[in-house]
Amino acid sequence: MTAEAQPGWEARPDGEEAQPGWGARPQPGWGARPDQAVDPLGALEWPAERLGDALEALATQSGLGPRAVAAPVPAAGHLRSADALGAWIDQAAAYLGVEAEPIAARYDEIGEALLRVAPALVWLRDGGAPRFLAVLGRRGRDLAALRADRSTARVPVEAIAGRICRPIEAQVLPEIERVLARAAVRPRRRARARRALLDERLGPVIIDGIWSLRLPPGAPLARQAQAARIPRRLLGLLAAHAAAYTLWILVWMTVGRSILDDHLDEGWLVAGALLLATVVPLRQLMAWLSGLVAIDSSALVKQRLLSGALALDAEEVRSEGAGRFLGRVIESEAIEGLAMGGGVAAVASAFELAAAAAVLAQGAAGAIHALLLAAWAALVLALCVRFYRRRARWTAARLAMTHDLIERLVGHRTRLAQERHGRWHHGEDEALAQYLLRSRDIDRSQIEIGALMPRGWLIAGIAGLLPPFLAGTGSAGAYAVALGGVLLASRALQGLSGGLSSLASAAIAWEQVSTLFQAAARGGPPPPPLPPDAGRSPARARGQEAAEARAVVLEAHELSFRHKGRARPAVADVSVRIAAGDRILLEGPSGGGKSTLSALLSGLRAPDAGLLLLNGLDRHMLGAAAWRRRVAAAPQFHENHVLAGTFAYNLLMGRRWPPRPDDLAEAEEICHELGLGELLGRMPGGLEQVVGETGWQLSHGERSRLYMARALLQDAEVVVLDESFAALDPETLERALRCVLRRARTLVVIAHP
């Protein structure tokens, strides 16, 4: 919860332009004093009318590559409340092609949060006109902030944190000053005592008004990798690897020359020691860069997979069983480590192999030895191709067994009641035997690639020295160089074999998760900026509600939709107009298309034909997320879920998280209105009680009312309830219906006749 400044608190006037070395910095705590009158952030602030310019400049300077469009301009309606401002920033960022993630942090953690979220937009609230700070990046304990002319200045993080915390500090500082005066705290200790009291009073308070900018999960993977600086770090990793490898070769050359010349020259030994010492920091650099690349790539892959899973169409989800989903989860876990470890190892080994070929060409056998290495590497590639095919067959068998096992577990009770005992394990022995056969094949391939090929090269490489040895050509130094090349090639082949096998496994895993990657990139044209009246506060005035009472909110013209694989459409040529304040009951027989129509109205499905408008905008113009914020739906029982988490989370997951105290208060109030007060009284933790599969179990009727409360708490313009009252007894139904009619602005209820 963010407390606003109290009347009577005098805001500090704007001060000089922020420059490095500003003098004494505020200490963490943040302990703003009433007698401080200089505000060093004044020259860095962006006014509200230039908020769109600030977003565009921040996205451009941070390398996010926003769209080349005119920066949106907020209207007065967007600045009426924190919710309206957050909605506008979210929409404006999407219009620019980036994503604005709202950040909330505790009062005593706000400084550390600011250091982690850049690039970010910071709302400076002090009771006057809204102003903003564009934070570009981190420079130690300082933050680089953008001026309006797009130049930058370094700002101590404590100065920004102090400005953000000023409104809530203003509420308690007068009382703290009176306590300090009454306690006769000495002046030199007063600042420390003030900081301690502020931390004690305000530490748990949640502060929002920070939006971190990033690329959306559906952005092209190359752009996301570039924004995360992964290519630059990969190049640095490869350069460090090449330098370390070159130094190793130089060490062998210097030390080997002294040994082969039968004269241990002190200068060559010192040179070899210095070269060897230089390899150590390069190895440390390689480990550090490898860790950074692995962490950043892992985060990018997981984020995109999760975004793709959430973007899957409802029909795509229905066509897959629980076992196939589990298989995809397993493969998605594998692709991350296999692809990164195998890719880096394969590239590094390829470089080592090229270097080993160059060394062999300088040895006793000359170019013939290098050609022998090339032929051996081609043999390794052929074995890797065979490994890929065997691994694909093994993965298919494993995923088929996983799918079958999960489906049997899910339907175990049905099988006990309806399937004959003799068929419970039908086909399991055959599937297991096929899996063992595939496992034996893949084990053989792994032994061939990982063990036989590197060791077999040692034999073949030494055998390649027999022709010059029998012919009596070549010097001792040439044979030593050739032996060194053979050893280098053996090490390179071992790394290449492991890297290629990992890449083959990652390629097979990719076949299972590529659908999720592609789903993350779905989307229509960029949404337009919010219209001026779209930023209204949820708590609207009665006069405004009356003026909007009969405005058309949702209208459909000749909607049609057909489920995949079915000849007849579920919805055909449906037209409807829903005005604000309407109460609509939609009845019909089972299979008549009622639930499909509700999914179309709520944006869960896209129509095959026809026109669907919400406040005059279609789904592509408004955006799927914005549509679902305005039309909240409680689908049928089998299509809705209680997630493993607290009861409060399941109520407020469609509103915001973490919740504010007023969110929790409203959630509890709606629960009592729906008749869930007795349930809250029974649960030891109340709203904080963990529910779901691993927690408190809810009955059918309790779940139905939870879904109703979840939809009502989204404060949407239209609420669609699909068979939500079917599991309720008459008394509870009447009570829940009164709550829904009182709370929903516009209501559509679907029920059987």
C-alpha positions in Angstrom: 0.0 0.0 0.0 1.3 3.4 -0.9 0.4 6.2 1.4 -0.2 9.6 0.0 1.2 12.8 1.4 -0.9 14.5 4.1 -2.2 18.0 3.7 0.0 20.6 5.2 3.2 18.9 4.4 5.4 21.3 2.4 7.0 19.7 -0.6 10.6 20.6 -1.3 11.1 22.9 -4.2 13.1 21.8 -7.2 16.8 22.2 -7.0 19.9 22.3 -9.2 20.7 19.9 -12.0 21.9 16.5 -10.8 25.6 16.0 -11.2 28.1 13.5 -9.9 29.5 14.4 -6.5 26.5 16.1 -5.0 27.7 16.2 -1.5 26.3 14.3 1.4 23.9 11.5 0.4 20.8 10.6 2.4 21.4 7.4 4.3 19.3 4.3 3.9 16.3 4.7 6.0 15.5 7.2 4.2 15.1 9.8 6.8 14.0 12.8 4.8 14.1 15.9 7.1 11.6 18.7 7.0 14.3 21.3 7.0 15.9 20.0 3.8 14.8 22.2 1.0 17.0 21.2 -2.0 15.7 18.6 -4.4 18.6 17.4 -6.7 16.2 15.6 -9.0 14.4 18.7 -10.3 16.3 18.9 -13.6 15.8 15.2 -14.3 12.0 15.1 -13.9 9.6 14.5 -16.8 6.2 16.2 -16.6 3.0 14.1 -17.0 2.3 15.5 -20.5 5.6 14.1 -21.7 5.2 10.7 -20.2 4.9 9.1 -23.6 8.2 10.8 -24.7 9.8 9.4 -21.5 8.7 5.9 -22.3 9.9 6.2 -25.9 13.3 7.7 -24.9 13.9 5.1 -22.2 13.1 2.2 -24.6 15.4 3.7 -27.3 18.3 4.5 -25.1 18.2 1.1 -23.3 18.4 -0.7 -26.7 14.9 -2.2 -26.6 14.2 -0.9 -30.1 10.7 0.5 -29.8 8.4 0.9 -32.9 8.9 4.0 -35.0 5.6 5.6 -34.0 4.6 8.9 -32.5 4.9 8.8 -28.7 1.5 8.5 -27.0 0.2 11.4 -24.9 -1.7 10.7 -21.7 -5.0 12.5 -21.0 -6.3 13.9 -17.8 -8.3 10.8 -17.2 -5.2 8.7 -17.1 -3.8 10.6 -14.1 -6.8 10.4 -11.8 -5.5 7.3 -9.9 -2.6 4.9 -9.7 -4.7 2.1 -11.4 -5.6 4.4 -14.3 -2.0 5.5 -14.7 -0.8 1.9 -14.6 -3.3 0.8 -17.2 -2.2 3.7 -19.5 1.5 2.9 -19.1 0.9 -0.7 -19.8 -1.1 0.1 -23.0 1.3 2.8 -24.1 4.3 0.5 -23.7 2.6 -2.2 -25.7 1.9 0.4 -28.4 5.6 1.1 -28.5 6.5 -2.6 -28.7 7.9 -3.1 -25.2 6.5 -4.3 -21.9 6.1 -2.3 -18.7 6.2 -4.5 -15.6 4.8 -2.9 -12.4 7.2 -3.2 -9.5 6.3 -3.0 -5.8 8.8 -3.2 -3.0 8.9 -2.6 0.8 9.9 0.7 2.2 13.1 -0.7 3.6 14.0 -2.5 0.3 13.2 0.3 -2.2 16.8 1.2 -2.8 17.9 -2.3 -3.7 14.8 -2.7 -5.9 15.7 0.4 -7.8 19.2 -1.0 -8.5 17.7 -4.2 -10.1 14.8 -2.9 -12.2 16.5 -0.5 -14.7 15.5 0.6 -17.3 12.5 1.8 -15.4 10.0 4.6 -15.1 9.6 6.0 -11.6 6.6 8.0 -10.5 7.5 10.9 -8.1 4.5 11.7 -6.0 4.6 14.6 -3.6 1.0 15.9 -3.7 1.5 18.1 -6.7 1.4 17.5 -10.4 2.6 13.9 -11.3 6.3 13.8 -12.4 8.4 11.0 -13.5 12.0 9.9 -13.6 13.5 7.8 -16.4 16.1 5.5 -15.0 18.4 4.1 -17.7 20.8 1.8 -15.9 23.0 1.2 -12.9 26.5 2.6 -12.3 27.7 1.0 -9.0 25.5 2.6 -6.3 24.3 5.3 -8.7 21.6 5.3 -11.3 21.9 6.8 -14.7 18.8 9.0 -15.3 17.6 10.5 -18.6 17.0 14.2 -18.9 14.3 15.6 -21.2 17.0 16.4 -23.8 18.0 12.7 -23.6 21.3 13.3 -22.0 22.1 11.4 -18.8 23.2 12.2 -15.3 24.3 10.0 -12.4 22.0 10.0 -9.4 22.7 8.3 -6.0 20.1 5.6 -5.5 19.5 7.0 -2.0 18.4 10.4 -3.5 15.8 8.7 -5.7 14.6 6.4 -2.9 14.3 9.4 -0.6 12.1 11.2 -3.1 9.9 8.2 -3.7 9.4 7.7 0.0 8.8 11.3 0.8 5.0 11.1 0.8 4.7 8.3 3.3 7.5 9.7 5.4 5.5 13.0 5.6 2.8 11.1 7.4 4.9 10.0 10.3 7.7 12.5 10.5 5.9 15.1 12.6 5.1 12.5 15.2 8.7 11.2 15.0 10.1 14.7 15.5 7.9 15.2 18.5 9.1 12.0 20.0 12.7 12.9 19.4 12.2 16.3 20.9 10.4 14.9 23.9 13.2 12.3 24.4 15.8 15.1 24.2 17.9 13.2 21.7 21.1 14.9 20.9 21.4 16.6 17.5 24.3 14.4 16.4 22.3 11.3 17.1 19.0 12.5 15.9 19.5 11.5 12.3 20.3 7.9 13.2 17.4 7.8 15.6 15.0 9.2 13.0 16.1 6.5 10.5 15.6 3.7 13.0 12.1 5.0 13.8 11.2 5.4 10.2 12.3 1.8 9.4 10.3 0.5 12.4 7.1 2.4 11.4 7.3 2.1 7.6 9.4 -1.0 6.9 6.5 -3.3 5.9 4.7 -0.6 3.8 4.6 -1.6 0.1 5.6 1.2 -2.4 4.6 1.0 -6.0 4.8 3.5 -8.9 7.8 1.8 -10.6 7.5 0.3 -14.0 10.4 -1.8 -15.4 10.7 -1.8 -19.2 11.6 -4.9 -21.1 10.9 -6.7 -24.4 7.7 -8.7 -24.4 8.1 -12.4 -24.3 6.8 -12.8 -27.8 9.4 -10.5 -29.3 11.9 -12.1 -31.8 14.4 -14.3 -30.0 17.3 -12.5 -31.6 16.1 -9.1 -30.2 15.7 -10.6 -26.7 19.1 -12.1 -26.8 20.6 -8.8 -28.0 18.8 -6.9 -25.2 20.2 -9.4 -22.7 23.7 -9.0 -24.2 24.0 -12.7 -24.8 25.8 -12.5 -28.2 28.3 -10.0 -26.8 29.1 -12.3 -23.9 29.3 -15.4 -26.2 31.8 -13.6 -28.4 33.8 -12.7 -25.3 33.6 -16.3 -24.1 34.9 -17.6 -27.5 37.6 -15.0 -27.6 38.8 -15.9 -24.1 38.7 -19.6 -25.1 40.7 -18.9 -28.2 43.3 -16.8 -26.3 43.7 -19.5 -23.6 44.1 -22.2 -26.2 46.7 -20.2 -28.1 48.6 -19.5 -24.9 48.6 -23.3 -24.1 50.1 -24.0 -27.5 52.7 -21.2 -27.0 53.6 -22.7 -23.6 54.2 -26.1 -25.2 56.3 -24.5 -27.9 58.6 -22.6 -25.5 59.1 -25.4 -23.0 59.2 -28.1 -25.7 61.9 -26.2 -27.7 64.1 -26.1 -24.6 63.6 -29.8 -24.0 64.0 -30.9 -27.6 67.2 -28.8 -28.0 68.6 -30.6 -24.9 69.3 -27.2 -23.4 67.1 -25.8 -20.7 67.3 -22.1 -21.5 66.2 -20.0 -18.4 64.6 -17.3 -20.6 62.4 -19.8 -22.4 61.3 -21.4 -19.1 60.5 -17.9 -17.7 58.5 -17.1 -20.8 56.6 -20.4 -20.5 55.8 -19.7 -16.8 54.5 -16.2 -17.6 52.3 -17.6 -20.4 51.0 -20.3 -18.1 50.2 -17.7 -15.4 48.3 -15.7 -18.0 46.1 -18.7 -18.7 44.7 -18.7 -15.2 42.8 -15.3 -15.3 41.5 -16.3 -18.8 40.1 -19.5 -17.4 38.4 -17.5 -14.6 37.0 -15.1 -17.2 35.7 -18.1 -19.3 33.9 -19.5 -16.2 32.4 -16.1 -15.3 31.1 -15.5 -18.9 29.9 -19.0 -19.2 27.8 -18.6 -16.0 26.4 -15.3 -17.2 25.4 -16.7 -20.6 23.9 -19.8 -19.0 21.8 -17.8 -16.5 20.6 -15.2 -19.0 19.8 -17.8 -21.6 18.0 -19.9 -19.1 15.8 -17.0 -18.0 15.0 -16.1 -21.6 14.1 -19.6 -22.5 11.9 -20.2 -19.5 10.1 -16.8 -19.9 9.3 -17.6 -23.5 8.1 -21.1 -22.8 5.8 -19.8 -20.0 4.5 -17.1 -22.3 3.9 -19.6 -25.0 2.1 -22.0 -22.7 -0.2 -19.1 -21.6 -0.8 -18.1 -25.3 -2.0 -21.5 -26.4 -5.5 -21.6 -27.9 -8.1 -23.3 -25.9 -8.6 -25.9 -28.7 -4.9 -26.7 -28.7 -5.0 -27.3 -24.9 -8.0 -29.6 -25.2 -6.4 -31.7 -27.9 -3.5 -32.6 -25.6 -3.7 -35.0 -22.7 -2.1 -34.5 -19.3 0.6 -37.0 -20.1 1.7 -35.0 -23.2 1.8 -31.9 -21.2 4.1 -33.6 -18.7 6.3 -34.8 -21.5 6.6 -31.2 -22.8 7.6 -30.0 -19.3 10.3 -32.7 -19.1 11.6 -31.8 -22.5 11.6 -28.1 -21.8 13.7 -28.7 -18.8 16.1 -30.7 -20.9 16.4 -28.2 -23.8 17.8 -25.5 -21.6 20.9 -27.3 -20.3 21.5 -29.4 -23.4 21.4 -26.6 -25.9 23.6 -24.2 -23.9 26.2 -26.7 -22.7 26.2 -28.6 -26.0 26.4 -25.4 -28.2 29.3 -23.8 -26.4 31.1 -27.1 -26.1 30.7 -27.9 -29.8 31.9 -24.4 -31.0 34.9 -24.5 -28.6 35.7 -28.1 -29.7 35.5 -27.1 -33.4 38.0 -24.3 -32.8 40.3 -26.7 -31.0 39.9 -29.2 -33.8 41.0 -26.6 -36.4 44.0 -25.7 -34.2 44.9 -29.3 -33.8 44.7 -29.8 -37.6 47.1 -26.8 -38.1 49.5 -28.4 -35.6 49.4 -31.7 -37.3 50.1 -30.1 -40.7 53.4 -28.8 -39.2 54.3 -32.3 -37.9 56.2 -35.2 -39.4 53.3 -36.6 -41.4 52.3 -33.1 -42.8 49.0 -32.5 -44.5 48.2 -36.2 -44.7 47.9 -36.3 -40.9 45.5 -33.3 -41.0 43.4 -35.0 -43.7 43.2 -38.1 -41.5 41.9 -36.0 -38.7 39.2 -34.5 -41.0 38.1 -37.9 -42.0 37.9 -39.0 -38.4 35.8 -35.9 -37.6 33.5 -36.8 -40.4 33.1 -40.2 -39.0 32.2 -38.7 -35.6 29.5 -36.5 -37.4 28.1 -39.6 -39.0 27.8 -41.4 -35.7 26.2 -38.3 -34.2 23.5 -38.4 -36.9 22.8 -42.1 -36.1 22.7 -41.1 -32.4 20.1 -38.4 -33.3 17.9 -40.9 -35.0 18.1 -43.4 -32.2 17.6 -40.7 -29.6 14.4 -39.6 -31.5 13.0 -43.1 -31.4 13.9 -43.5 -27.7 12.3 -40.1 -26.8 9.1 -41.0 -28.7 8.9 -44.3 -26.8 9.5 -42.6 -23.5 6.9 -39.9 -24.0 4.4 -42.4 -25.2 4.9 -44.4 -21.9 4.7 -41.2 -19.9 1.5 -40.1 -21.6 -0.1 -43.6 -21.1 0.9 -43.8 -17.5 -0.4 -40.3 -16.6 -3.7 -40.9 -18.4 -4.1 -44.2 -16.5 -3.4 -42.4 -13.2 -5.9 -39.7 -14.0 -8.6 -42.2 -15.0 -7.8 -44.8 -12.3 -11.1 -44.6 -10.5 -13.0 -45.0 -13.8 -10.9 -47.9 -14.8 -11.5 -49.6 -11.5 -15.2 -49.3 -11.9 -15.6 -50.0 -15.7 -12.6 -51.8 -17.1 -12.1 -55.6 -16.6 -9.3 -56.6 -14.3 -7.6 -58.6 -17.0 -7.1 -55.5 -19.2 -5.7 -53.2 -16.5 -2.1 -53.8 -17.7 -2.8 -54.5 -21.3 0.1 -53.4 -23.6 2.5 -52.4 -20.8 4.9 -55.3 -21.3 5.2 -54.6 -25.0 5.8 -50.9 -24.5 8.4 -51.6 -21.8 10.2 -54.1 -24.1 10.2 -51.6 -26.9 11.6 -48.9 -24.6 14.4 -51.2 -23.4 15.3 -52.0 -27.0 15.6 -48.3 -27.8 17.6 -47.7 -24.6 20.1 -50.3 -25.6 20.6 -48.7 -29.0 21.1 -45.3 -27.6 23.6 -46.6 -24.9 25.6 -48.1 -27.7 25.7 -44.9 -29.6 26.8 -42.9 -26.6 29.6 -45.4 -26.0 30.7 -45.1 -29.6 30.7 -41.3 -29.6 31.9 -40.5 -26.1 34.5 -43.3 -25.6 35.5 -45.2 -28.7 36.0 -42.3 -31.1 38.4 -40.1 -29.0 40.4 -43.2 -27.9 40.3 -44.7 -31.4 41.8 -41.4 -32.7 44.8 -41.9 -30.6 45.5 -45.2 -32.3 44.7 -43.8 -35.7 46.8 -40.7 -35.1 49.8 -42.6 -34.0 49.4 -45.0 -36.9 49.5 -42.0 -39.2 53.1 -41.4 -38.1 54.2 -44.8 -39.4 54.8 -43.9 -43.0 57.3 -41.1 -42.3 58.9 -43.1 -39.5 59.4 -46.2 -41.7 60.8 -43.9 -44.5 63.2 -42.3 -42.0 62.1 -38.8 -42.7 61.3 -36.0 -40.2 63.2 -34.7 -37.2 62.6 -35.3 -33.5 61.0 -31.9 -33.2 58.6 -32.7 -36.1 57.5 -36.0 -34.4 57.0 -34.2 -31.1 54.8 -31.6 -32.8 52.8 -34.4 -34.4 52.3 -36.2 -31.1 51.2 -32.9 -29.5 48.7 -32.5 -32.3 47.4 -36.0 -31.8 46.8 -35.3 -28.1 45.1 -31.9 -28.9 42.9 -33.6 -31.4 41.9 -36.3 -29.0 40.8 -33.7 -26.5 38.9 -31.7 -29.1 37.1 -34.9 -30.4 36.0 -35.7 -26.9 34.5 -32.3 -26.4 33.0 -32.3 -29.9 31.4 -35.7 -29.4 29.8 -34.6 -26.1 28.7 -31.2 -27.6 27.1 -32.8 -30.7 25.3 -35.4 -28.7 23.9 -32.7 -26.4 22.8 -30.7 -29.4 21.2 -33.7 -30.9 19.2 -34.3 -27.7 18.3 -30.6 -27.6 17.1 -30.7 -31.2 14.8 -33.6 -30.3 13.5 -31.8 -27.3 12.9 -28.7 -29.5 10.4 -30.7 -31.5 8.3 -31.1 -28.4 8.5 -27.5 -27.2 8.7 -25.6 -30.5 4.9 -25.1 -30.4 5.3 -23.1 -27.1 8.0 -21.0 -28.6 5.9 -20.2 -31.7 2.8 -19.5 -29.6 4.7 -16.9 -27.6 5.1 -14.8 -30.8 1.4 -14.8 -31.6 -0.5 -11.5 -31.6 -2.2 -9.0 -33.8 -1.2 -5.4 -34.6 0.0 -3.2 -31.8 -2.8 -1.8 -29.6 -3.6 1.9 -29.8 -3.0 4.2 -26.8 -5.9 4.3 -24.4 -8.7 6.8 -25.2 -9.0 9.7 -22.8 -12.0 8.2 -21.0 -10.4 4.7 -20.5 -8.3 5.8 -17.6 -11.2 6.3 -15.2 -10.9 5.0 -11.7 -12.9 1.9 -10.7 -14.6 4.0 -8.1 -16.7 6.1 -10.4 -19.0 8.9 -9.5 -22.7 8.2 -9.5 -23.3 10.8 -12.1 -20.8 9.2 -14.4 -22.4 5.8 -13.9 -25.8 7.3 -14.7 -24.5 8.9 -17.9 -23.1 5.6 -19.1 -26.0 3.6 -18.0 -27.4 2.7 -21.4 -24.2 3.0 -23.5 -23.6 -0.1 -25.7 -20.7 -2.0 -24.2 -20.5 -5.2 -26.1 -22.0 -6.0 -29.5 -21.7 -8.9 -31.9 -22.7 -9.1 -35.6 -23.2 -12.5 -37.3 -20.6 -14.3 -35.1 -19.7 -17.9 -36.2 -17.3 -20.4 -34.7 -16.6 -24.0 -35.4 -14.5 -26.3 -33.3 -11.5 -28.0 -34.9 -12.4 -31.3 -36.5 -16.1 -30.7 -36.5 -18.3 -30.2 -39.5 -21.1 -28.2 -37.8 -20.4 -24.8 -36.3 -21.0 -24.4 -32.6 -22.1 -20.8 -33.1 -23.6 -19.6 -36.4 -24.6 -16.1 -37.3 -25.2 -14.8 -33.8 -25.9 -11.1 -33.3 -26.3 -9.4 -29.9 -26.1 -6.0 -28.3 -25.3 -5.6 -24.6 -25.7 -2.2 -23.0 -24.2 -1.1 -19.7 -26.3 -2.2 -16.8 -28.0 -5.0 -18.7 -28.9 -8.3 -16.9 -29.0 -11.1 -19.5 -30.0 -14.7 -19.0 -29.0 -17.0 -21.8 -30.7 -20.4 -21.8 -30.5 -23.4 -24.1 -30.0 -27.2 -24.3 -26.7 -28.9 -23.8 -24.4 -28.7 -26.8 -26.3 -25.6 -28.2 -23.2 -23.4 -28.1 -23.9 -21.3 -25.0 -20.4 -21.9 -23.5 -18.8 -21.3 -26.9 -20.6 -18.0 -27.2 -19.5 -17.0 -23.6 -15.9 -17.8 -24.6 -16.2 -15.6 -27.6 -17.7 -12.7 -25.7 -15.0 -12.9 -23.0 -12.1 -13.1 -25.5 -11.1 -16.7 -24.6 -11.7 -17.6 -28.3 -11.5 -15.7 -31.5 -14.5 -16.0 -33.9 -14.1 -17.6 -37.3 -16.4 -15.0 -38.9 -18.4 -11.9 -37.9 -17.6 -8.8 -35.9 -17.2 -8.5 -32.2 -16.8 -5.0 -30.6 -16.1 -3.9 -27.1 -16.6 -0.2 -26.6 -16.4 0.2 -30.3 -13.0 -1.6 -30.7 -12.4 -5.1 -31.9 -10.1 -7.7 -30.2 -7.1 -7.0 -32.4 -7.2 -3.2 -31.8 -7.9 -3.5 -28.1 -5.5 -6.4 -27.4 -6.4 -9.8 -25.9 -5.2 -8.8 -22.4 -7.1 -5.5 -22.4 -10.2 -7.3 -23.6 -10.0 -9.8 -20.8 -9.6 -7.0 -18.2 -12.9 -5.5 -19.4 -14.9 -8.7 -19.8 -14.4 -11.1 -16.9 -15.7 -14.7 -17.2 -16.3 -17.6 -14.8 -16.2 -20.6 -17.2 -17.9 -23.9 -16.4 -16.7 -26.0 -13.5 -14.5 -28.4 -15.5 -12.8 -25.5 -17.3 -12.0 -23.5 -14.1 -9.4 -24.3 -11.6 -8.3 -23.7 -8.0 -4.6 -23.3 -8.0 -2.3 -24.5 -5.3 -1.9 -21.3 -3.3 -3.7 -19.2 -0.7 -7.4 -18.5 -0.8 -6.6 -14.8 -1.3 -4.4 -15.6 -4.3 -7.2 -17.6 -5.9 -9.6 -14.7 -5.4 -7.3 -11.9 -6.5 -5.2 -13.5 -9.2 -7.2 -11.7 -11.9 -6.9 -8.3 -10.1 -3.3 -7.7 -9.0 -0.7 -9.4 -6.9 0.6 -8.7 -4.3 -2.7 -7.3 -3.1 -3.3 -4.0 -1.1 -5.2 -4.0 2.1 -8.3 -2.6 0.4 -8.1 -5.5 -2.1 -8.1 -8.0 0.8 -10.9 -6.2 2.5 -13.1 -6.2 -0.6 -12.4 -9.9 -1.2 -13.4 -10.8 2.3 -16.6 -8.7 1.9 -17.6 -10.4 -1.3 -16.9 -13.8 0.2 -19.3 -13.0 3.1 -22.0 -11.8 0.6 -21.7 -15.0 -1.4 -22.0 -17.1 1.8 -18.4 -18.1 2.1 -18.0 -16.5 5.5 -18.6 -19.8 7.3 -15.8 -21.4 5.2 -13.4 -18.5 6.1 -14.3 -19.1 9.7 -13.5 -22.8 9.5 -10.1 -22.3 7.8 -7.4 -21.7 10.4 -5.6 -19.2 8.1 -8.6 -17.4 6.7 -7.8 -15.7 3.4 -4.2 -16.9 3.9 -5.2 -20.6 4.0 -3.5 -22.7 1.3 -6.2 -24.4 -0.8 -6.1 -26.7 -3.9 -4.6 -30.1 -4.4 -2.0 -29.8 -1.6 -4.1 -27.7 0.8 -7.6 -27.2 2.1 -10.2 -29.0 -0.1 -13.2 -27.1 -1.3 -16.6 -28.5 -2.1 -18.2 -28.2 -5.6 -20.4 -25.3 -4.4 -17.5 -23.5 -2.6 -15.5 -23.7 -5.7 -18.3 -22.3 -7.8 -18.6 -19.3 -5.5 -14.9 -18.8 -5.4 -15.0 -18.5 -9.2 -17.8 -16.0 -9.0 -15.9 -13.9 -6.5 -12.8 -14.1 -8.7 -14.7 -12.7 -11.6 -16.4 -9.9 -9.5 -13.1 -8.8 -8.0 -11.7 -8.0 -11.4 -14.1 -5.0 -11.5 -14.8 -5.6 -15.2 -17.3 -3.8 -17.3 -19.0 -7.1 -18.2 -19.2 -10.3 -16.1 -20.0 -13.6 -17.8 -21.1 -16.5 -15.5 -21.3 -19.9 -17.2 -23.3 -22.5 -15.2 -22.0 -20.9 -12.0 -25.2 -21.4 -10.0 -25.8 -25.0 -11.0 -24.1 -26.5 -7.9 -25.9 -24.3 -5.3 -28.9 -25.1 -3.2 -31.8 -22.7 -3.5 -31.0 -20.6 -0.4 -27.3 -20.2 -1.3 -28.3 -19.5 -4.9 -30.5 -16.7 -3.9 -27.9 -15.2 -1.7 -25.2 -15.4 -4.3 -27.5 -14.0 -7.0 -28.2 -10.9 -4.9 -24.4 -10.3 -4.5 -23.8 -10.8 -8.3 -26.7 -8.5 -9.3 -25.4 -5.8 -6.8 -21.7 -6.0 -7.8 -21.7 -6.6 -11.5 -22.1 -3.6 -13.8 -23.3 -5.6 -16.7 -24.1 -9.3 -16.3 -24.5 -12.3 -18.6 -25.6 -15.5 -17.0 -25.7 -18.8 -18.9 -27.9 -21.6 -17.5 -29.9 -24.6 -18.5 -33.7 -24.1 -18.9 
